[in-house]
Amino acid sequence: MASTQTAYGVVSLGDRLAEAKDERGRVPLREDLDVGAFGVSAVYQRKAGETVVPYHHEAGPGGDQHEELYVVVQGSATFTVDDDTVEAPQGTVVFVRDPAVIREATATSTDTIVVAVGGPRGHAYRLTPSASAIGFWDAYEAKDYAAALAATHRGLEAYPGNANLLYNVACMQSLLGDHEAALTALAESVAKWEPYKEMALKDDDFASLREDPRFRALVD
């Protein structure tokens, strides 16, 4: 791992894959190497036929309209980009210029690793709204919902009123049992980004609110 006190840093993706316990995971290169000029991470998939790059786009409220470049550094994958199929053996570079285009990739060999580099065209890189909630996912996975909520509020300091962050506030408040706060945040979130209605309907974080008519009114 890099030190912020040195002029350079080194990460061995092969070592990270060997140490990893999950079938699929992410190596946070931006954080580990303290990269400030662009976003960069690696994703790995141990099994052929399984997802390595998840189905997504970069135009939603959690992102910052990034262009993305993918490099298959180990193994091979099949990318689907805007309904086109791209076979990507080791050494292939796939560039997705339009943030709104849906993209995903399936590993076609074992132990596939893909590096993703992203940034917005026309202005300097900054942390995306979702990334600005530093520590959110670690706290969430540890079921420390109060800490996850605090991380989300830190994100809102950088992106006031952001729909993605408000959605996560609603989730955490629901899990913490504050239904009024959850409904208030969810109402603001879905008003700004309507696709969150369908997500909320299926989201187990809102299990305690499923039968509340106010919740149903927000997501139906």
GROMACS elastic network, one bead per residue, 0.5 to 0.9 nm:
[ bonds ]
;  ai    aj funct       b0    kb
    1     9     6  0.65209   500
    1    10     6  0.59319   500
    1    11     6  0.55044   500
    1    12     6  0.84588   500
    1    32     6  0.60224   500
    1    33     6  0.66509   500
    2     5     6  0.85335   500
    2     6     6  0.75732   500
    2     8     6  0.68848   500
    2    10     6  0.58433   500
    2    11     6  0.73375   500
    2    32     6  0.62823   500
    2    34     6  0.74686   500
    3     6     6  0.56508   500
    3     7     6  0.84140   500
    3     8     6  0.78319   500
    3     9     6  0.66418   500
    3    32     6  0.83220   500
    3    33     6  0.71757   500
    3    34     6  0.79253   500
    4     7     6  0.76846   500
    4     8     6  0.82544   500
    4     9     6  0.83400   500
    4    33     6  0.75330   500
    4    34     6  0.64411   500
    5     8     6  0.88208   500
    6     9     6  0.73416   500
    8    33     6  0.81213   500
    9    32     6  0.86748   500
    9    33     6  0.58747   500
    9    34     6  0.86752   500
   10    33     6  0.74983   500
   11    14     6  0.89028   500
   11    15     6  0.83611   500
   11    16     6  0.82093   500
   11    29     6  0.78292   500
   11    32     6  0.81673   500
   11    33     6  0.78777   500
   12    15     6  0.52829   500
   12    16     6  0.63690   500
   12    17     6  0.87745   500
   13    17     6  0.61442   500
   13    18     6  0.85627   500
   13    27     6  0.78544   500
   13    42     6  0.79763   500
   13   113     6  0.79261   500
   14    17     6  0.51785   500
   14    18     6  0.62165   500
   14    19     6  0.86933   500
   14    74     6  0.88256   500
   14   113     6  0.87035   500
   15    18     6  0.50137   500
   15    19     6  0.61613   500
   15    20     6  0.85602   500
   16    19     6  0.51397   500
   16    20     6  0.60266   500
   16    27     6  0.75031   500
   17    20     6  0.51309   500
   17    21     6  0.84056   500
   17    25     6  0.87455   500
   17    27     6  0.88322   500
   17    44     6  0.71528   500
   17    45     6  0.88616   500
   17    46     6  0.84594   500
   17   111     6  0.77610   500
   17   113     6  0.84536   500
   18    21     6  0.83075   500
   20    23     6  0.79530   500
   20    24     6  0.86942   500
   20    25     6  0.78692   500
   21    24     6  0.87040   500
   21    25     6  0.88615   500
   22    25     6  0.63341   500
   22    45     6  0.86896   500
   22    46     6  0.83950   500
   23    44     6  0.79013   500
   23    45     6  0.58130   500
   23    46     6  0.52004   500
   23    47     6  0.69548   500
   23   111     6  0.89664   500
   24    43     6  0.73142   500
   24    44     6  0.54631   500
   24    46     6  0.63818   500
   24    47     6  0.82541   500
   24    50     6  0.86981   500
   24    51     6  0.79712   500
   24    52     6  0.68702   500
   25    42     6  0.84536   500
   25    43     6  0.56756   500
   25    44     6  0.55618   500
   25    45     6  0.69267   500
   25    52     6  0.83029   500
   26    29     6  0.88684   500
   26    41     6  0.69648   500
   26    42     6  0.56521   500
   26    44     6  0.64620   500
   27    30     6  0.88588   500
   27    32     6  0.84364   500
   27    41     6  0.57413   500
   27    43     6  0.61189   500
   27    44     6  0.80712   500
   28    31     6  0.55409   500
   28    32     6  0.60484   500
   28    33     6  0.84593   500
   28    40     6  0.74034   500
   28    42     6  0.67479   500
   28    43     6  0.87555   500
   29    33     6  0.56690   500
   29    34     6  0.77864   500
   29    35     6  0.77052   500
   29    39     6  0.83854   500
   29    40     6  0.57557   500
   29    42     6  0.68045   500
   30    33     6  0.55007   500
   30    34     6  0.55275   500
   30    36     6  0.74658   500
   30    38     6  0.78334   500
   30    39     6  0.59453   500
   30    40     6  0.51524   500
   30    41     6  0.61708   500
   31    35     6  0.66886   500
   31    36     6  0.89609   500
   31    40     6  0.86861   500
   31    41     6  0.86474   500
   32    35     6  0.79883   500
   35    38     6  0.66423   500
   35    39     6  0.73164   500
   35    40     6  0.78352   500
   36    39     6  0.76723   500
   36   125     6  0.76026   500
   36   126     6  0.78701   500
   36   127     6  0.88933   500
   37   119     6  0.84442   500
   37   124     6  0.75891   500
   37   125     6  0.58608   500
   37   126     6  0.79499   500
   38   117     6  0.70861   500
   38   118     6  0.61335   500
   38   119     6  0.54969   500
   38   120     6  0.86872   500
   38   124     6  0.84121   500
   38   125     6  0.55427   500
   38   126     6  0.76585   500
   38   127     6  0.88396   500
   39   116     6  0.80509   500
   39   117     6  0.55970   500
   39   119     6  0.60976   500
   39   125     6  0.76240   500
   39   126     6  0.84010   500
   39   127     6  0.79253   500
   40   115     6  0.72419   500
   40   116     6  0.55719   500
   40   118     6  0.62960   500
   40   119     6  0.88970   500
   41   114     6  0.85660   500
   41   115     6  0.58364   500
   41   116     6  0.54482   500
   41   117     6  0.67299   500
   42   113     6  0.67806   500
   42   114     6  0.55444   500
   42   116     6  0.59125   500
   42   117     6  0.87068   500
   43    52     6  0.64375   500
   43    53     6  0.69971   500
   43   112     6  0.83286   500
   43   113     6  0.57460   500
   43   114     6  0.53878   500
   43   115     6  0.64273   500
   43   116     6  0.78415   500
   44    52     6  0.59952   500
   44    53     6  0.84439   500
   44   107     6  0.87673   500
   44   111     6  0.67206   500
   44   112     6  0.55510   500
   44   114     6  0.63869   500
   44   115     6  0.87866   500
   45    48     6  0.75607   500
   45    50     6  0.71118   500
   45    51     6  0.70203   500
   45    52     6  0.52304   500
   45    53     6  0.88501   500
   45   106     6  0.86673   500
   45   107     6  0.66074   500
   45   109     6  0.88661   500
   45   110     6  0.70824   500
   45   111     6  0.55836   500
   45   112     6  0.53200   500
   45   113     6  0.66470   500
   45   114     6  0.88731   500
   46    50     6  0.83377   500
   46    52     6  0.88019   500
   46   107     6  0.82681   500
   46   109     6  0.81486   500
   46   110     6  0.50525   500
   46   112     6  0.63405   500
   46   113     6  0.87002   500
   47    50     6  0.59059   500
   47    51     6  0.86183   500
   47   107     6  0.70522   500
   47   108     6  0.81402   500
   47   109     6  0.69147   500
   47   111     6  0.65471   500
   47   112     6  0.79712   500
   48    51     6  0.84819   500
   48    76     6  0.88531   500
   48    77     6  0.85771   500
   48   106     6  0.76341   500
   48   107     6  0.50233   500
   48   111     6  0.78022   500
   48   112     6  0.79900   500
   49    77     6  0.88454   500
   49   106     6  0.59910   500
   49   107     6  0.55015   500
   49   108     6  0.55689   500
   49   109     6  0.74888   500
   49   110     6  0.86364   500
   50   105     6  0.86544   500
   50   106     6  0.54293   500
   50   107     6  0.57241   500
   50   108     6  0.78907   500
   51    54     6  0.61757   500
   51    55     6  0.86341   500
   51   104     6  0.77425   500
   51   105     6  0.60269   500
   51   107     6  0.61255   500
   52    77     6  0.79151   500
   52   104     6  0.78049   500
   52   105     6  0.56838   500
   52   106     6  0.53539   500
   52   107     6  0.57192   500
   52   112     6  0.75992   500
   52   113     6  0.78517   500
   52   114     6  0.76363   500
   53    56     6  0.84969   500
   53    79     6  0.83523   500
   53   103     6  0.79911   500
   53   104     6  0.50684   500
   53   106     6  0.68189   500
   53   107     6  0.85308   500
   53   114     6  0.78892   500
   54   103     6  0.76690   500
   54   104     6  0.50838   500
   54   105     6  0.66461   500
   54   106     6  0.84077   500
   55    80     6  0.89503   500
   55   102     6  0.67341   500
   55   103     6  0.56462   500
   55   105     6  0.76324   500
   56   101     6  0.82721   500
   56   102     6  0.54836   500
   56   103     6  0.57253   500
   56   104     6  0.66529   500
   57    60     6  0.71559   500
   57    63     6  0.85709   500
   57    65     6  0.88468   500
   57    98     6  0.88914   500
   57    99     6  0.60723   500
   57   100     6  0.55049   500
   57   101     6  0.57617   500
   57   103     6  0.63540   500
   57   104     6  0.89048   500
   58    61     6  0.85139   500
   58    62     6  0.79381   500
   58    63     6  0.53915   500
   58    64     6  0.67578   500
   58    65     6  0.53018   500
   58    66     6  0.57579   500
   58    67     6  0.76969   500
   58    68     6  0.85385   500
   58    98     6  0.83803   500
   58   100     6  0.59224   500
   58   101     6  0.77631   500
   58   102     6  0.82920   500
   59    62     6  0.80689   500
   59    63     6  0.62048   500
   59    64     6  0.68488   500
   59    65     6  0.50479   500
   59    66     6  0.76267   500
   59    98     6  0.87257   500
   59    99     6  0.52422   500
   59   101     6  0.82362   500
   60    63     6  0.56838   500
   60    64     6  0.77749   500
   60    65     6  0.77739   500
   60    99     6  0.88925   500
   60   100     6  0.80599   500
   60   164     6  0.81863   500
   60   193     6  0.81295   500
   61    64     6  0.74421   500
   61   128     6  0.89595   500
   61   129     6  0.72537   500
   61   130     6  0.83428   500
   61   162     6  0.65695   500
   61   163     6  0.58658   500
   61   164     6  0.53793   500
   61   165     6  0.83550   500
   61   192     6  0.88369   500
   61   193     6  0.74648   500
   62   128     6  0.65748   500
   62   129     6  0.51298   500
   62   131     6  0.81218   500
   62   162     6  0.79252   500
   62   163     6  0.76583   500
   62   164     6  0.51197   500
   62   165     6  0.74138   500
   63    66     6  0.71300   500
   63   127     6  0.88031   500
   63   128     6  0.51783   500
   63   129     6  0.60708   500
   63   130     6  0.67491   500
   63   131     6  0.84872   500
   63   164     6  0.88141   500
   64    99     6  0.86642   500
   64   119     6  0.79030   500
   64   120     6  0.66414   500
   64   125     6  0.89052   500
   64   126     6  0.83185   500
   64   127     6  0.81967   500
   64   128     6  0.54512   500
   64   129     6  0.73308   500
   65    98     6  0.82617   500
   65    99     6  0.52307   500
   65   100     6  0.77668   500
   65   119     6  0.77134   500
   65   120     6  0.56963   500
   65   121     6  0.80137   500
   66    97     6  0.81583   500
   66    98     6  0.80397   500
   66    99     6  0.55867   500
   66   118     6  0.56292   500
   66   121     6  0.71171   500
   67    95     6  0.77118   500
   67    96     6  0.59664   500
   67    98     6  0.62856   500
   67    99     6  0.56511   500
   67   117     6  0.83217   500
   67   118     6  0.54846   500
   67   119     6  0.55931   500
   67   120     6  0.58800   500
   67   121     6  0.69600   500
   68    94     6  0.83599   500
   68    95     6  0.59098   500
   68    96     6  0.52628   500
   68    97     6  0.65958   500
   68    98     6  0.85170   500
   68    99     6  0.78069   500
   68   116     6  0.66585   500
   68   117     6  0.56284   500
   68   119     6  0.68589   500
   68   120     6  0.88171   500
   69    93     6  0.69651   500
   69    94     6  0.57488   500
   69    96     6  0.62072   500
   69    97     6  0.82464   500
   69   115     6  0.81360   500
   69   116     6  0.56379   500
   69   117     6  0.51480   500
   69   118     6  0.63165   500
   70    92     6  0.81780   500
   70    93     6  0.56088   500
   70    94     6  0.50533   500
   70    95     6  0.62250   500
   70    96     6  0.82357   500
   70   114     6  0.64403   500
   70   115     6  0.55991   500
   70   117     6  0.64851   500
   70   118     6  0.88133   500
   71    88     6  0.88926   500
   71    90     6  0.81718   500
   71    91     6  0.66740   500
   71    92     6  0.58861   500
   71    94     6  0.65253   500
   71    95     6  0.87501   500
   71   113     6  0.85325   500
   71   114     6  0.54930   500
   71   115     6  0.50960   500
   71   116     6  0.65023   500
   71   117     6  0.84597   500
   72    75     6  0.70865   500
   72    76     6  0.65612   500
   72    77     6  0.75096   500
   72    88     6  0.69905   500
   72    89     6  0.68763   500
   72    90     6  0.51296   500
   72    91     6  0.54685   500
   72    92     6  0.55282   500
   72    93     6  0.66078   500
   72    94     6  0.85135   500
   72   112     6  0.76445   500
   72   113     6  0.61244   500
   72   115     6  0.64644   500
   72   116     6  0.89380   500
   73    76     6  0.83297   500
   73    89     6  0.87993   500
   73    90     6  0.55572   500
   73    91     6  0.57760   500
   73    92     6  0.78979   500
   73   112     6  0.77767   500
   73   113     6  0.57473   500
   73   114     6  0.57895   500
   73   115     6  0.69244   500
   74    89     6  0.82499   500
   74    90     6  0.53926   500
   74    91     6  0.77047   500
   74   111     6  0.71917   500
   74   112     6  0.51644   500
   74   114     6  0.70821   500
   75    89     6  0.66432   500
   75    90     6  0.55009   500
   75   107     6  0.76295   500
   75   108     6  0.74920   500
   75   109     6  0.55172   500
   75   110     6  0.65106   500
   75   111     6  0.61382   500
   75   113     6  0.64778   500
   75   114     6  0.86165   500
   76    87     6  0.80013   500
   76    88     6  0.56912   500
   76    90     6  0.53261   500
   76    91     6  0.86655   500
   76    92     6  0.85680   500
   76   106     6  0.86333   500
   76   107     6  0.59488   500
   76   108     6  0.53872   500
   76   109     6  0.55965   500
   76   110     6  0.82025   500
   76   111     6  0.87901   500
   76   112     6  0.59431   500
   76   113     6  0.80131   500
   76   114     6  0.86916   500
   77    86     6  0.84731   500
   77    87     6  0.63804   500
   77    88     6  0.51156   500
   77    89     6  0.62560   500
   77    90     6  0.82232   500
   77   105     6  0.61980   500
   77   106     6  0.53683   500
   77   109     6  0.71526   500
   77   112     6  0.73610   500
   77   114     6  0.86215   500
   78    85     6  0.68277   500
   78    86     6  0.57148   500
   78    88     6  0.56793   500
   78    89     6  0.82667   500
   78   104     6  0.84536   500
   78   105     6  0.53928   500
   78   106     6  0.52765   500
   78   107     6  0.64560   500
   78   108     6  0.65845   500
   79    84     6  0.80441   500
   79    85     6  0.57316   500
   79    87     6  0.63870   500
   79    88     6  0.69857   500
   79    94     6  0.83354   500
   79   103     6  0.71669   500
   79   104     6  0.57433   500
   79   106     6  0.65426   500
   79   107     6  0.88025   500
   80    83     6  0.58753   500
   80    84     6  0.54603   500
   80    86     6  0.62874   500
   80    87     6  0.88899   500
   80   102     6  0.80432   500
   80   103     6  0.56312   500
   80   104     6  0.54640   500
   80   105     6  0.60947   500
   80   106     6  0.85269   500
   81    84     6  0.51670   500
   81    85     6  0.65125   500
   81    86     6  0.76308   500
   81    96     6  0.77294   500
   81   101     6  0.69581   500
   81   102     6  0.60184   500
   81   104     6  0.67930   500
   81   105     6  0.86090   500
   82    85     6  0.84922   500
   82   101     6  0.56738   500
   82   102     6  0.55582   500
   82   103     6  0.65403   500
   83   102     6  0.81815   500
   83   103     6  0.84671   500
   86    94     6  0.83882   500
   87    92     6  0.85913   500
   88    91     6  0.77607   500
   88    92     6  0.52936   500
   88    93     6  0.76769   500
   88    94     6  0.80327   500
   88   108     6  0.89391   500
   89    92     6  0.58264   500
   89   108     6  0.86160   500
   90    93     6  0.89357   500
   90   112     6  0.86845   500
   90   113     6  0.89793   500
   96    99     6  0.72848   500
   96   101     6  0.75976   500
   96   103     6  0.80951   500
   97   100     6  0.89589   500
   97   101     6  0.83271   500
   98   101     6  0.56361   500
   99   102     6  0.81859   500
   99   120     6  0.88083   500
  107   110     6  0.71580   500
  107   111     6  0.82555   500
  107   112     6  0.60753   500
  107   113     6  0.86264   500
  108   112     6  0.78465   500
  109   112     6  0.62738   500
  118   125     6  0.88002   500
  119   123     6  0.87687   500
  119   124     6  0.79793   500
  119   125     6  0.57444   500
  119   126     6  0.82307   500
  120   123     6  0.62494   500
  120   124     6  0.71047   500
  120   125     6  0.63485   500
  120   126     6  0.87301   500
  121   124     6  0.80386   500
  121   125     6  0.88308   500
  123   126     6  0.89710   500
  125   128     6  0.86913   500
  127   130     6  0.79849   500
  127   131     6  0.57267   500
  127   132     6  0.56430   500
  128   131     6  0.51140   500
  128   132     6  0.60025   500
  129   132     6  0.51455   500
  129   133     6  0.71087   500
  129   155     6  0.64699   500
  129   156     6  0.79631   500
  129   158     6  0.77384   500
  129   159     6  0.63480   500
  129   162     6  0.73270   500
  129   164     6  0.73757   500
  129   165     6  0.70522   500
  130   133     6  0.58134   500
  130   134     6  0.82946   500
  130   136     6  0.88500   500
  130   152     6  0.84162   500
  130   155     6  0.74055   500
  130   164     6  0.69683   500
  130   165     6  0.67577   500
  131   134     6  0.60982   500
  131   135     6  0.88081   500
  131   136     6  0.86688   500
  131   155     6  0.78899   500
  132   135     6  0.88990   500
  132   151     6  0.83029   500
  132   152     6  0.79983   500
  132   154     6  0.73449   500
  132   156     6  0.81737   500
  132   158     6  0.72786   500
  132   159     6  0.83693   500
  133   136     6  0.56504   500
  133   137     6  0.86031   500
  133   148     6  0.83655   500
  133   150     6  0.84518   500
  133   153     6  0.73399   500
  133   154     6  0.59420   500
  133   156     6  0.78529   500
  133   165     6  0.79143   500
  134   137     6  0.80700   500
  134   138     6  0.89625   500
  134   151     6  0.58505   500
  134   152     6  0.78194   500
  134   154     6  0.77948   500
  134   155     6  0.74190   500
  135   138     6  0.55123   500
  135   139     6  0.61978   500
  135   140     6  0.85679   500
  135   147     6  0.81846   500
  135   148     6  0.70432   500
  135   151     6  0.60573   500
  135   152     6  0.87395   500
  136   139     6  0.53125   500
  136   140     6  0.60155   500
  136   141     6  0.86080   500
  136   145     6  0.88460   500
  136   147     6  0.73919   500
  136   149     6  0.74799   500
  136   150     6  0.81479   500
  136   151     6  0.52863   500
  136   152     6  0.65773   500
  137   141     6  0.59697   500
  137   142     6  0.83821   500
  137   148     6  0.71350   500
  138   141     6  0.53178   500
  138   142     6  0.62287   500
  138   143     6  0.86887   500
  138   144     6  0.86024   500
  138   148     6  0.79532   500
  139   142     6  0.50475   500
  139   143     6  0.61960   500
  139   144     6  0.50426   500
  139   145     6  0.65854   500
  139   146     6  0.82845   500
  139   147     6  0.59275   500
  139   148     6  0.50833   500
  139   149     6  0.88416   500
  139   151     6  0.85422   500
  140   144     6  0.57502   500
  140   145     6  0.57929   500
  140   146     6  0.88674   500
  140   147     6  0.79106   500
  140   148     6  0.55696   500
  140   149     6  0.87794   500
  140   172     6  0.85751   500
  141   144     6  0.75713   500
  141   145     6  0.88773   500
  142   145     6  0.81617   500
  143   146     6  0.86607   500
  143   147     6  0.89445   500
  143   148     6  0.83978   500
  144   147     6  0.55360   500
  144   148     6  0.63309   500
  144   149     6  0.87633   500
  145   149     6  0.59920   500
  145   150     6  0.85297   500
  145   172     6  0.57435   500
  145   173     6  0.81391   500
  145   175     6  0.70439   500
  145   176     6  0.67285   500
  146   149     6  0.50615   500
  146   150     6  0.62794   500
  146   151     6  0.87191   500
  146   172     6  0.73512   500
  146   173     6  0.84780   500
  146   176     6  0.73675   500
  147   150     6  0.50103   500
  147   151     6  0.62430   500
  147   152     6  0.86824   500
  148   151     6  0.50713   500
  148   152     6  0.63100   500
  148   153     6  0.87557   500
  148   168     6  0.87176   500
  148   169     6  0.86174   500
  148   172     6  0.71146   500
  149   152     6  0.50730   500
  149   153     6  0.63035   500
  149   154     6  0.87402   500
  149   168     6  0.76531   500
  149   169     6  0.59836   500
  149   171     6  0.87928   500
  149   172     6  0.57789   500
  149   173     6  0.75315   500
  150   153     6  0.50913   500
  150   154     6  0.63512   500
  150   155     6  0.87835   500
  150   169     6  0.89162   500
  151   154     6  0.50968   500
  151   155     6  0.64668   500
  151   156     6  0.88661   500
  152   156     6  0.63817   500
  152   157     6  0.89087   500
  152   165     6  0.59988   500
  152   166     6  0.79728   500
  152   168     6  0.69222   500
  152   169     6  0.64421   500
  153   157     6  0.65289   500
  153   165     6  0.78079   500
  153   166     6  0.87090   500
  153   169     6  0.76213   500
  154   157     6  0.52428   500
  154   158     6  0.71616   500
  154   159     6  0.89586   500
  155   158     6  0.54365   500
  155   159     6  0.62053   500
  155   160     6  0.80315   500
  155   162     6  0.88497   500
  155   165     6  0.69662   500
  156   161     6  0.67212   500
  156   162     6  0.68138   500
  156   165     6  0.65719   500
  156   166     6  0.79975   500
  157   160     6  0.57493   500
  159   162     6  0.56318   500
  159   165     6  0.82816   500
  160   165     6  0.88300   500
  161   164     6  0.88871   500
  161   165     6  0.77989   500
  161   166     6  0.69380   500
  161   188     6  0.80821   500
  161   189     6  0.81569   500
  161   192     6  0.89187   500
  162   165     6  0.55172   500
  162   166     6  0.61534   500
  162   167     6  0.86584   500
  162   189     6  0.75227   500
  162   192     6  0.82068   500
  163   166     6  0.50451   500
  163   167     6  0.60501   500
  163   168     6  0.86954   500
  163   185     6  0.89168   500
  163   186     6  0.86859   500
  163   188     6  0.72432   500
  163   190     6  0.71778   500
  163   191     6  0.83334   500
  163   192     6  0.59348   500
  163   193     6  0.62746   500
  163   196     6  0.87194   500
  164   167     6  0.51431   500
  164   168     6  0.64922   500
  164   169     6  0.87626   500
  164   189     6  0.69601   500
  164   193     6  0.82584   500
  164   196     6  0.85965   500
  165   168     6  0.51242   500
  165   169     6  0.62292   500
  165   170     6  0.86899   500
  165   189     6  0.81240   500
  166   170     6  0.61945   500
  166   171     6  0.86312   500
  166   185     6  0.54647   500
  166   186     6  0.66459   500
  166   188     6  0.72047   500
  166   189     6  0.54411   500
  167   170     6  0.50668   500
  167   171     6  0.63098   500
  167   172     6  0.87726   500
  167   182     6  0.86946   500
  167   185     6  0.65842   500
  167   186     6  0.56281   500
  167   187     6  0.88676   500
  167   188     6  0.83827   500
  167   189     6  0.55062   500
  167   190     6  0.78304   500
  167   196     6  0.76823   500
  167   200     6  0.86265   500
  168   172     6  0.61484   500
  168   173     6  0.84699   500
  168   185     6  0.85699   500
  168   186     6  0.85641   500
  169   172     6  0.52272   500
  169   173     6  0.60553   500
  169   174     6  0.84682   500
  169   181     6  0.84556   500
  169   182     6  0.69390   500
  169   185     6  0.64056   500
  169   186     6  0.79152   500
  170   173     6  0.51937   500
  170   174     6  0.60732   500
  170   175     6  0.86432   500
  170   179     6  0.85024   500
  170   181     6  0.69589   500
  170   183     6  0.65681   500
  170   184     6  0.75708   500
  170   185     6  0.50799   500
  170   186     6  0.52483   500
  170   187     6  0.88479   500
  170   189     6  0.84918   500
  170   205     6  0.88296   500
  170   206     6  0.84637   500
  171   174     6  0.51548   500
  171   175     6  0.62833   500
  171   176     6  0.86380   500
  171   182     6  0.66537   500
  171   185     6  0.88500   500
  171   186     6  0.81522   500
  171   200     6  0.87885   500
  171   203     6  0.85826   500
  171   204     6  0.89486   500
  171   205     6  0.54317   500
  171   206     6  0.64276   500
  172   175     6  0.50453   500
  172   176     6  0.60576   500
  172   177     6  0.85501   500
  172   178     6  0.87388   500
  172   182     6  0.75419   500
  172   205     6  0.75026   500
  173   177     6  0.60956   500
  173   178     6  0.51334   500
  173   179     6  0.65881   500
  173   180     6  0.84028   500
  173   181     6  0.62180   500
  173   183     6  0.86638   500
  173   185     6  0.87504   500
  174   177     6  0.50935   500
  174   178     6  0.57331   500
  174   179     6  0.55075   500
  174   180     6  0.86141   500
  174   181     6  0.79241   500
  174   182     6  0.53104   500
  174   183     6  0.82040   500
  174   205     6  0.66217   500
  174   206     6  0.59817   500
  174   207     6  0.82653   500
  174   208     6  0.69856   500
  174   209     6  0.73661   500
  175   178     6  0.77228   500
  175   179     6  0.87162   500
  175   182     6  0.88637   500
  175   205     6  0.60889   500
  175   206     6  0.73042   500
  175   207     6  0.85696   500
  175   208     6  0.78023   500
  176   179     6  0.83430   500
  177   180     6  0.88544   500
  177   182     6  0.84673   500
  177   208     6  0.80338   500
  178   181     6  0.56051   500
  178   182     6  0.62307   500
  178   183     6  0.88102   500
  179   183     6  0.60493   500
  179   184     6  0.85054   500
  179   208     6  0.84358   500
  179   209     6  0.73357   500
  180   183     6  0.52867   500
  180   184     6  0.62196   500
  180   185     6  0.87278   500
  181   184     6  0.51217   500
  181   185     6  0.62114   500
  181   186     6  0.84986   500
  182   185     6  0.53428   500
  182   186     6  0.60340   500
  182   187     6  0.85271   500
  182   206     6  0.88710   500
  183   186     6  0.50248   500
  183   187     6  0.59542   500
  183   188     6  0.86531   500
  183   209     6  0.87799   500
  183   214     6  0.76504   500
  183   215     6  0.67687   500
  183   218     6  0.83883   500
  184   187     6  0.52616   500
  184   188     6  0.65393   500
  184   189     6  0.87543   500
  185   188     6  0.53068   500
  185   189     6  0.61482   500
  185   190     6  0.87806   500
  186   190     6  0.60889   500
  186   191     6  0.83550   500
  186   196     6  0.87278   500
  186   197     6  0.88828   500
  186   200     6  0.86634   500
  186   215     6  0.86269   500
  186   218     6  0.78331   500
  187   190     6  0.55562   500
  187   191     6  0.61306   500
  187   192     6  0.87973   500
  187   215     6  0.87635   500
  187   218     6  0.63303   500
  187   219     6  0.88238   500
  188   191     6  0.52082   500
  188   192     6  0.64863   500
  188   193     6  0.88411   500
  189   192     6  0.53623   500
  189   193     6  0.61962   500
  189   194     6  0.80340   500
  189   196     6  0.74064   500
  189   197     6  0.89653   500
  190   195     6  0.72476   500
  190   196     6  0.55261   500
  190   197     6  0.59521   500
  190   218     6  0.76135   500
  190   219     6  0.78321   500
  191   194     6  0.61762   500
  191   218     6  0.89022   500
  193   196     6  0.60798   500
  193   197     6  0.82190   500
  194   197     6  0.57323   500
  194   198     6  0.80500   500
  194   219     6  0.88099   500
  195   198     6  0.57836   500
  195   199     6  0.67343   500
  195   200     6  0.89117   500
  196   200     6  0.58984   500
  196   201     6  0.85203   500
  196   219     6  0.80696   500
  197   200     6  0.52300   500
  197   201     6  0.64015   500
  197   218     6  0.72220   500
  197   220     6  0.71468   500
  198   201     6  0.51853   500
  198   202     6  0.68074   500
  198   203     6  0.87644   500
  198   219     6  0.67284   500
  198   220     6  0.81411   500
  199   202     6  0.54752   500
  199   203     6  0.60093   500
  199   219     6  0.88089   500
  200   204     6  0.81764   500
  200   205     6  0.82592   500
  200   206     6  0.69771   500
  200   219     6  0.69262   500
  201   204     6  0.84284   500
  201   206     6  0.79216   500
  201   210     6  0.78838   500
  201   216     6  0.83873   500
  201   219     6  0.65569   500
  201   220     6  0.83073   500
  202   205     6  0.88630   500
  202   206     6  0.83268   500
  202   207     6  0.89311   500
  203   206     6  0.58934   500
  203   207     6  0.73774   500
  204   207     6  0.50385   500
  204   208     6  0.85182   500
  205   208     6  0.77449   500
  205   209     6  0.88267   500
  206   209     6  0.52736   500
  206   210     6  0.63011   500
  206   215     6  0.88916   500
  207   210     6  0.53282   500
  207   211     6  0.84249   500
  208   211     6  0.75995   500
  208   212     6  0.83092   500
  209   212     6  0.52259   500
  209   213     6  0.85551   500
  209   214     6  0.86101   500
  209   215     6  0.63131   500
  209   216     6  0.85771   500
  210   213     6  0.81104   500
  210   215     6  0.66387   500
  210   216     6  0.70854   500
  211   214     6  0.86456   500
  211   215     6  0.74946   500
  211   216     6  0.73343   500
  212   215     6  0.53571   500
  212   216     6  0.65008   500
  212   217     6  0.87948   500
  213   217     6  0.60706   500
  213   218     6  0.86774   500
  214   217     6  0.50843   500
  214   218     6  0.64162   500
  214   219     6  0.89655   500
  215   218     6  0.51835   500
  215   219     6  0.64415   500
  215   220     6  0.85407   500
  216   219     6  0.53633   500
  216   220     6  0.57142   500
  217   220     6  0.56384   500
